[in-house]
């Protein structure tokens, strides 16, 4: 398979996901084209992480299809990467963590050394390269997780609340890295709890609530005039979930807004 | 009280005099137990890791059996290996009965379930942490398995030491399949048993003390290795 062939667009068609009969993702359809950065937002339990894992292929949908609609010959597994909310560090040195990922993609030794040096440098971890990864601070670990993903030069990078437990300085550093990865042409699809971050990093917003996609709009539009009333309340920071939640049947009736495609 | 002080005196005399027979017995003990532990680790580590990682039919049965076999009575294992290796047994032609090889085979059977069970537990916990990342990176089963074994190496050293403890301490199996033949299959534990039945308790206890010191040294060395390596890799 040709690792350089485009794997995008990613097409989700009527996707549902259930565990023990509980439907956690409901009839979700959308398309991710190459280009813009997407932030998936919504309250806890909305299904943001599940949605990301379904897209990345870590979970299999109970109904519906998820397909990489790029040309034949593209290798979707090799062309995507994911950074998790809690960085998962191998019990090895910083450099060896990146090296492990590169070995899995069959890079030669000189090639790997060069890439490791480059990504660690760009993520500000070069001086720590021989340290054990698990004694790094949480922020440094997350930067290493990003460096490891970056080393793979993925076409699509999934980020699951990458700054959820970081302080503002570390959050800023992580956001800079995400931007840099994006500037090299990687499609960013991330979840976040931080509305400011969604504004800063995303070109389009997907709003999830109780497993349904209630809105999919350009960032600007979403924050100025959200169509969905739950999204309106969420943007305003109102804590209306438990009230509105009782009547969540209602939410299902909303037309999902198809976002106009910019940038491509 | 006399027996105990005599034991220390006997032990000291044996070590100080560097008795040739003693050296032979100690050497064979280490050879048999270390070989058995090495072979059991080669089998048990991947087996334990595989039962932790893969879901296959019969997996639960294997886990229960491995756990149960951690407590196999050495005499029973010795007897089974004896029957298999005896002239009339299926492997009789190999002529292995009453040789160190037979003792190693018996100890491998005793030690493998211990190493495999403890490995499964360690790897299962680590896999819970690593699974999503490994799958995200596209690591296949073999790469995941080797990465897990490597990353868990310090914890697995404890599993291997538990196996060594079992092997170096057991007497039942090596007695039956080895026969405690002087200059051929006599090891520390069988020598101790022999001296006890002969009534030379001081000599038996002296041998016992040496065995204790040896196994403490092995465990101490492993601890130091683990400690030094862990400081570097956390």
Interface residues (C-beta under 8 A of the other chain):
Chain A: X53 X56 X58 X77 X78 X81 X82 X84 X88 X90 X91 X92 X93 X100 X101 X104 X105 X132 X134 X135 X152
Chain B: X129 X130 X132 X133 X135 X136 X137 X138 X139 X143 X147 X151 X152 X232 X233 X234
